[in-house]
Amino acid sequence: MPIDSSKFFDSIRVKPRGKQPEVKPRDTVAACEWTGCQNKGAHRAPKGRENTREYWHFCLDHVREYNQNYNFFSGMNADAVARYQKDALTGHRPTWKMGANGGVKKGAEAEIDGAFDPFSMFAELNGRTGWRKGPEAAQPKVEARKVMNAERKALQVMGLGPSATLADVKSKYKALVKQHHPDANGGDRSTEDRLIEIIKAYNYLKTVVREA
């Protein structure tokens, strides 16, 4: 049987006839909202900081004049403007340092790095029983001061270590001078060489050792 003689042919091949949708006319252009202007307002201009989604409709000449005098920060002091510009760098969204989140709570339903974890999934990652803390949780290591060979030898002469401060050097120097000075040993000059070494070491150390 030919297809065009089937009772289903019309319903399959031809769109069912019905009421055609009414074609809506295009939106007409609003009139310019500048006082006394009769031109069409085809150009939009923002109404202000407090009405970011609302616009004035002006003609080309008046939108240019409006934009020349428009100040988004009108009514804000210098601190508020600087704060707004800084927040704009992150889209006015809250930020925090990497690896640190002051809002993290303890327990199974803790908020970890901004992600809500009601089923403790993060706690089970890689077999861990707890979330690894960020780098700020660890105590910073104090960098040791580099000690040159001449300074190390001078410290050894005075019986001090690399961590000695200038106050330690002065205190040790006074004690060693009293101990090795001939007058403190009944005029015995056998310790003079040792005293000369101590004086040389002290004169060098007081120029390189820093205060605590």
C-alpha beads as a LAMMPS data file, in Angstrom:
LAMMPS data file: protein, C-alpha beads

212 atoms
211 bonds

1 atom types
1 bond types

-500.0 500.0 xlo xhi
-500.0 500.0 ylo yhi
-500.0 500.0 zlo zhi

Masses

1 110.0

Atoms # bond

1 1 1 0.000 0.000 0.000
2 1 1 1.456 3.397 -0.955
3 1 1 2.531 5.560 1.942
4 1 1 0.498 8.568 0.814
5 1 1 -2.696 6.526 1.012
6 1 1 -2.107 5.542 4.672
7 1 1 -4.351 7.123 7.282
8 1 1 -1.229 7.938 9.326
9 1 1 0.560 9.791 6.512
10 1 1 -0.738 13.257 7.356
11 1 1 -0.002 12.962 11.064
12 1 1 3.528 11.743 10.385
13 1 1 4.627 13.962 7.517
14 1 1 2.605 17.097 8.064
15 1 1 2.715 19.269 11.129
16 1 1 -0.704 19.235 12.767
17 1 1 -2.638 22.301 11.879
18 1 1 -3.618 24.486 14.748
19 1 1 -3.650 28.034 15.973
20 1 1 -0.464 29.749 14.948
21 1 1 1.393 31.503 17.828
22 1 1 1.042 35.209 17.780
23 1 1 4.179 36.954 16.658
24 1 1 5.157 39.494 19.272
25 1 1 6.393 42.820 17.973
26 1 1 9.895 43.856 18.852
27 1 1 10.290 45.926 21.975
28 1 1 10.155 49.560 21.131
29 1 1 13.124 51.724 22.098
30 1 1 12.423 53.804 25.181
31 1 1 12.633 57.554 25.021
32 1 1 15.718 59.328 26.347
33 1 1 15.315 59.943 30.095
34 1 1 17.359 63.139 30.041
35 1 1 15.172 66.024 31.091
36 1 1 13.751 67.808 28.074
37 1 1 15.183 65.368 25.492
38 1 1 12.803 63.878 22.908
39 1 1 15.279 61.503 21.225
40 1 1 15.273 57.729 21.563
41 1 1 17.164 56.304 24.530
42 1 1 18.999 53.441 22.816
43 1 1 21.985 53.524 25.195
44 1 1 22.040 52.331 28.791
45 1 1 23.917 53.960 31.676
46 1 1 24.205 52.607 35.254
47 1 1 22.114 54.337 37.905
48 1 1 24.777 54.022 40.601
49 1 1 26.681 51.794 43.028
50 1 1 23.590 50.955 45.076
51 1 1 21.546 50.039 41.977
52 1 1 23.932 47.887 39.979
53 1 1 21.167 46.170 37.983
54 1 1 19.246 49.315 37.091
55 1 1 20.000 51.586 34.145
56 1 1 19.031 54.921 32.672
57 1 1 18.193 55.077 28.958
58 1 1 19.785 57.977 27.114
59 1 1 20.447 59.050 23.579
60 1 1 24.043 58.998 22.343
61 1 1 24.842 62.626 23.222
62 1 1 23.392 62.420 26.712
63 1 1 24.926 59.023 27.562
64 1 1 28.320 60.487 26.690
65 1 1 27.729 63.487 28.931
66 1 1 26.459 61.243 31.732
67 1 1 29.461 58.917 31.537
68 1 1 31.912 61.825 31.621
69 1 1 30.588 62.917 35.021
70 1 1 29.786 59.460 36.416
71 1 1 31.741 58.479 39.569
72 1 1 31.164 54.969 40.882
73 1 1 32.904 55.787 44.192
74 1 1 30.888 58.909 44.903
75 1 1 30.181 59.215 48.634
76 1 1 33.000 56.852 49.708
77 1 1 36.085 57.990 51.621
78 1 1 39.645 57.058 50.594
79 1 1 39.832 54.031 52.950
80 1 1 36.551 52.609 51.662
81 1 1 37.675 53.047 48.048
82 1 1 41.001 51.290 48.729
83 1 1 39.218 48.447 50.529
84 1 1 36.753 48.044 47.650
85 1 1 39.538 47.946 45.065
86 1 1 41.442 45.341 47.087
87 1 1 38.339 43.139 47.459
88 1 1 37.659 43.481 43.737
89 1 1 40.845 41.513 43.005
90 1 1 39.135 38.386 44.351
91 1 1 35.660 39.210 43.104
92 1 1 34.600 40.395 46.599
93 1 1 34.811 36.796 47.855
94 1 1 36.342 35.806 51.231
95 1 1 39.922 34.515 51.078
96 1 1 42.389 32.884 53.475
97 1 1 46.005 31.764 53.417
98 1 1 46.798 28.428 51.814
99 1 1 46.868 25.541 54.293
100 1 1 45.129 27.509 57.028
101 1 1 41.429 27.832 57.750
102 1 1 40.443 29.403 61.052
103 1 1 36.869 28.144 60.683
104 1 1 37.766 24.434 60.745
105 1 1 35.917 22.546 63.439
106 1 1 36.922 19.369 65.220
107 1 1 35.002 16.149 64.795
108 1 1 33.595 13.997 62.030
109 1 1 31.606 16.852 60.510
110 1 1 34.499 19.286 60.347
111 1 1 34.737 21.743 57.507
112 1 1 38.072 20.907 55.888
113 1 1 39.604 23.524 53.614
114 1 1 36.132 24.905 52.949
115 1 1 34.559 21.499 52.059
116 1 1 31.795 20.097 54.261
117 1 1 32.613 16.483 55.225
118 1 1 29.631 14.912 57.034
119 1 1 30.748 11.333 56.222
120 1 1 34.447 11.746 57.192
121 1 1 35.573 10.982 53.654
122 1 1 38.603 13.223 53.869
123 1 1 39.698 11.519 57.067
124 1 1 39.895 8.188 55.236
125 1 1 41.921 9.356 52.251
126 1 1 44.999 7.158 51.745
127 1 1 44.315 5.396 55.014
128 1 1 44.875 8.513 57.100
129 1 1 42.900 8.900 60.269
130 1 1 43.171 12.676 60.239
131 1 1 43.619 15.552 57.865
132 1 1 47.160 16.706 57.298
133 1 1 47.728 20.173 58.677
134 1 1 48.942 22.976 56.511
135 1 1 52.468 24.345 56.474
136 1 1 51.638 27.096 58.963
137 1 1 50.890 24.509 61.669
138 1 1 54.559 23.500 61.856
139 1 1 56.902 25.657 63.912
140 1 1 59.270 27.611 61.669
141 1 1 62.884 26.524 61.880
142 1 1 65.329 29.132 63.130
143 1 1 68.068 29.514 60.581
144 1 1 71.468 28.994 62.167
145 1 1 74.020 31.774 61.716
146 1 1 76.896 30.830 59.452
147 1 1 80.201 30.839 61.369
148 1 1 83.405 31.417 59.423
149 1 1 86.663 29.577 60.240
150 1 1 88.367 32.594 61.826
151 1 1 85.374 33.193 64.082
152 1 1 85.191 29.499 65.002
153 1 1 88.874 29.459 66.027
154 1 1 88.448 32.621 68.085
155 1 1 85.443 31.118 69.869
156 1 1 87.447 27.977 70.614
157 1 1 90.239 30.082 72.148
158 1 1 87.685 31.592 74.521
159 1 1 85.885 28.301 75.129
160 1 1 82.605 29.402 73.529
161 1 1 80.238 27.787 71.016
162 1 1 78.820 29.095 67.703
163 1 1 75.629 30.286 69.393
164 1 1 77.474 32.666 71.732
165 1 1 76.226 36.244 71.812
166 1 1 78.212 39.441 72.246
167 1 1 77.231 39.523 75.914
168 1 1 78.593 35.981 76.330
169 1 1 81.868 36.995 74.689
170 1 1 82.312 40.017 76.982
171 1 1 81.469 38.036 80.108
172 1 1 83.857 35.210 79.156
173 1 1 86.607 37.673 78.293
174 1 1 86.482 39.305 81.740
175 1 1 86.656 35.930 83.448
176 1 1 89.594 34.715 81.336
177 1 1 91.601 37.954 81.816
178 1 1 91.259 37.664 85.575
179 1 1 92.272 34.011 85.395
180 1 1 95.384 34.396 83.188
181 1 1 96.677 37.871 84.061
182 1 1 100.154 37.727 85.703
183 1 1 99.017 39.949 88.561
184 1 1 96.378 37.356 89.440
185 1 1 99.041 34.614 89.446
186 1 1 101.629 36.192 91.742
187 1 1 103.629 37.679 88.854
188 1 1 103.913 34.342 87.008
189 1 1 104.371 35.133 83.301
190 1 1 103.876 31.585 82.036
191 1 1 100.296 32.407 81.054
192 1 1 101.154 35.547 79.053
193 1 1 100.961 33.736 75.689
194 1 1 97.559 32.400 76.586
195 1 1 96.421 35.883 77.623
196 1 1 97.622 37.381 74.320
197 1 1 95.583 34.783 72.390
198 1 1 92.490 35.619 74.459
199 1 1 92.883 39.375 73.841
200 1 1 93.298 38.840 70.066
201 1 1 90.304 36.526 69.951
202 1 1 88.167 39.004 71.915
203 1 1 89.141 41.968 69.702
204 1 1 88.080 39.954 66.630
205 1 1 84.873 38.513 68.072
206 1 1 83.463 41.834 69.252
207 1 1 83.417 42.965 65.591
208 1 1 81.600 39.942 64.182
209 1 1 79.383 38.517 66.946
210 1 1 75.915 40.059 67.086
211 1 1 73.813 41.050 70.068
212 1 1 71.182 38.541 71.265

Bonds

1 1 1 2
2 1 2 3
3 1 3 4
4 1 4 5
5 1 5 6
6 1 6 7
7 1 7 8
8 1 8 9
9 1 9 10
10 1 10 11
11 1 11 12
12 1 12 13
13 1 13 14
14 1 14 15
15 1 15 16
16 1 16 17
17 1 17 18
18 1 18 19
19 1 19 20
20 1 20 21
21 1 21 22
22 1 22 23
23 1 23 24
24 1 24 25
25 1 25 26
26 1 26 27
27 1 27 28
28 1 28 29
29 1 29 30
30 1 30 31
31 1 31 32
32 1 32 33
33 1 33 34
34 1 34 35
35 1 35 36
36 1 36 37
37 1 37 38
38 1 38 39
39 1 39 40
40 1 40 41
41 1 41 42
42 1 42 43
43 1 43 44
44 1 44 45
45 1 45 46
46 1 46 47
47 1 47 48
48 1 48 49
49 1 49 50
50 1 50 51
51 1 51 52
52 1 52 53
53 1 53 54
54 1 54 55
55 1 55 56
56 1 56 57
57 1 57 58
58 1 58 59
59 1 59 60
60 1 60 61
61 1 61 62
62 1 62 63
63 1 63 64
64 1 64 65
65 1 65 66
66 1 66 67
67 1 67 68
68 1 68 69
69 1 69 70
70 1 70 71
71 1 71 72
72 1 72 73
73 1 73 74
74 1 74 75
75 1 75 76
76 1 76 77
77 1 77 78
78 1 78 79
79 1 79 80
80 1 80 81
81 1 81 82
82 1 82 83
83 1 83 84
84 1 84 85
85 1 85 86
86 1 86 87
87 1 87 88
88 1 88 89
89 1 89 90
90 1 90 91
91 1 91 92
92 1 92 93
93 1 93 94
94 1 94 95
95 1 95 96
96 1 96 97
97 1 97 98
98 1 98 99
99 1 99 100
100 1 100 101
101 1 101 102
102 1 102 103
103 1 103 104
104 1 104 105
105 1 105 106
106 1 106 107
107 1 107 108
108 1 108 109
109 1 109 110
110 1 110 111
111 1 111 112
112 1 112 113
113 1 113 114
114 1 114 115
115 1 115 116
116 1 116 117
117 1 117 118
118 1 118 119
119 1 119 120
120 1 120 121
121 1 121 122
122 1 122 123
123 1 123 124
124 1 124 125
125 1 125 126
126 1 126 127
127 1 127 128
128 1 128 129
129 1 129 130
130 1 130 131
131 1 131 132
132 1 132 133
133 1 133 134
134 1 134 135
135 1 135 136
136 1 136 137
137 1 137 138
138 1 138 139
139 1 139 140
140 1 140 141
141 1 141 142
142 1 142 143
143 1 143 144
144 1 144 145
145 1 145 146
146 1 146 147
147 1 147 148
148 1 148 149
149 1 149 150
150 1 150 151
151 1 151 152
152 1 152 153
153 1 153 154
154 1 154 155
155 1 155 156
156 1 156 157
157 1 157 158
158 1 158 159
159 1 159 160
160 1 160 161
161 1 161 162
162 1 162 163
163 1 163 164
164 1 164 165
165 1 165 166
166 1 166 167
167 1 167 168
168 1 168 169
169 1 169 170
170 1 170 171
171 1 171 172
172 1 172 173
173 1 173 174
174 1 174 175
175 1 175 176
176 1 176 177
177 1 177 178
178 1 178 179
179 1 179 180
180 1 180 181
181 1 181 182
182 1 182 183
183 1 183 184
184 1 184 185
185 1 185 186
186 1 186 187
187 1 187 188
188 1 188 189
189 1 189 190
190 1 190 191
191 1 191 192
192 1 192 193
193 1 193 194
194 1 194 195
195 1 195 196
196 1 196 197
197 1 197 198
198 1 198 199
199 1 199 200
200 1 200 201
201 1 201 202
202 1 202 203
203 1 203 204
204 1 204 205
205 1 205 206
206 1 206 207
207 1 207 208
208 1 208 209
209 1 209 210
210 1 210 211
211 1 211 212
